[in-house]
Amino acid sequence: MKTLIKNFFSVLRRFKMATILNILGLSIAFTAFMIILMQLDYDWSFDKSHRKADCIYRVERTFGDGVTIPTNRPLADIFFQSSPHIKAGALVSPWLKEIYFTIDKNGEKVSYLEPMIRVYPEYTDVFEFDMVEGSANALSQPEHVLIPQSIANKLFGNESALNRQLQANDINYTIGGVYKDFPSNTVVTNNIYFPIPKDENAHEWNNNNYELYIRVDAPENSEDLVENFKKNFDTSTLGDDYIWISSVGLRLTPLRKIHFTTDTTYDTTPKASKNTLAVLFAIAIIIIVIAAINFTNFTMALTPARIKNINTRKVLGAEESTLRLSLLTEAVSVSIVSYLLSLIWIHILSFTSVTTLLDADLSLSAHFPLLGVTALIAVCTGTLAGVYPSFYVTSFPPALVLKGSFGLSPKGRKLRNALISVQFITSFALIITTLFMYLQNHYMMNTPLGYEKGELIVMDLNNTVQKSREAFTNQLKTFSGIENVTYAEVLLSSSDQYMSWMRKYKNKDIGFQCLPVDVSFLKVMGIDVPEGRDFREEDKNTVNGVYIFNEKARGQYELEIGEKVENGEIVGFIPDIKFASLRSEIAPMAFYIWGTDNWGITPLYAYIKVKSGANLKESMEHIKKTAQSFDPAYPFNIRFFNEVLNRLYEKEQKTTTLITLFSMLAIFISIVGVFGLVVFDSEYRRKEIGVRKVLGSNTLQIIIMFNKTYLHILCLCFILAVPIAYHVVVRWLDNFAYKTPMYWWVFLIAFAIVSVITVITVTFQNYWVANENPVKSLKTD
């Protein structure tokens, strides 16, 4: 055994680079596998943390083929009472995201901006909050709120937060309870919870601004809830405002499925694509398989350097089973060492920016079951990768081996070519898929949107600036780099959908997305009005306001200039700008100027146009100073408009980056496999190379000979990989209404990348063998 171990380390010293690459490749494979599985566990266990998750449902409205999340309050209140199986029900108003408030600290007012959400008090009965202090029923008391433990610690440190005051909008809210933070993979967010006022839209059937959740006594009792409700629902109670018709219905979506539900509109819950998760899982399996193949190839590559010593041991009396067990134990040990090294990599990565690409927690302590499963996989990988080489190395008759006349068998060559083909096909498919994902992201970020987004800065407004917009605008314009300023209630290209209105036009219902803006908005944003006119100052003095529709709405509803949409005049039409994300097709929409009869809505965003050629950094600093001069304590969110687009497509960019990263790892591991095979071939063909050198072949000719073999394999693998990659890319692009073309040159780039890397690898290893003294290669024992 000592001789065997000594021989093993001798081989490791001789093939130092190959050994390092193999252990590194295997450890990286385990690292990638565990990171991907951590993310998959995060998504697949979404909302699993709730004790009664199987009994919780979100109630959605359906219209023909469409499904929308928001519902109205009177419909929800009736639905709650429609069945004894509904044990709790609550509405959520998710549209207000943050609240600015102050607390008293030692007689001093300290300001904070924290996430908030408004709910029915029964919300805590649906999801069951674990309380640290106070009562989960506190929301039923006037002007009481619930806060998460994380915010309580931030505001008050180790002091009790119970009954402390938050002052916001001239109201003192009392903290009635502190709840234990929910995990990040749930629809229940760790916000400050405010109660929805009892009289808010209580009888407004057409105000659909709420999300509806219910908890039933048992999952099987949810099946007939909708039918029972519709059967016993008295439509006469609705009056003339709302008619229950067959095309309008309700759908119950189980809580555990909401994370993967993508056929809904106005859905604010975090989403994951099952197709994307399947791709990531496939990559995780592929990486492990490729690593195991490489491990086998590497072990086989060392056969020429070890086979004589091992079979010498057989001649000296060592049992064949003992030798095989030793080789197998050796392979398992290397795999376990690689696994332990992978734990170190994950621990290091948990402190890097890689964590920003993942939703999952990378800490090892949070994933003990996964660590155990991966350890078992490491043992299995070492076992499977060591079985064939251990039997192969000990299978030759000692006399044949010691004469040095054994060689490559046709079956062994076919097996190795098949294994390397799997790696090449995988590499081609991953590179093609990654390139198209990058092109789609580039397309979304850079395609013309129909308005001027360059040199544009946007900022959120608070009450102080909203009340002093004219003074704020004038102060901004004192800086020579500021060209113009406008305002709007919405932020263009920040969402998939915007406020949806149903209105009467020529005695028929029309639906469109409405974007209330300032009079100067179209001018500042560079949006032309080719037919009709732009907004005017006097439009604000009309009773019902005015509309400018897009061409989509005009064509779909046969709109005409001068006609009225429920007393609001149509004054113009604009081209179909891409006002929302590119995930969905352009919908009917209208920019709108509020008239005197409005809901009292005020602009929430300022759009600040910087002059072409002006210093953007100085312009940004001027905007920040101006905002602070109006309200020094408020943390204004001021950013370049490109950051809005980055935020909109953040999920796609993260997914692309993740798949790119893991694809590069898979390609690296594949190249390690190529290196192992090249080592194998060069070792077994030393005599052939020596003979060719003696007969006059030069180094270049020998290198070309080796490369031809691999290029033939590359061409065949490329032909097989293209349809696989094409299918995957087409399926992924189906998520977008507007997508990048399927460029033919992307496939050629993938072929070139893999080919160049392979040629460099083959050339690097065989250069030294080809330059070796042929006398040394032709020596016999």
Summary of the structure (lengths in Angstrom):
residues: 781
radius of gyration: 33.7
end to end distance: 24.7
largest distance: 105.8
contacts: 2450
relative contact order: 0.11
helix: 51%
strand: 18%
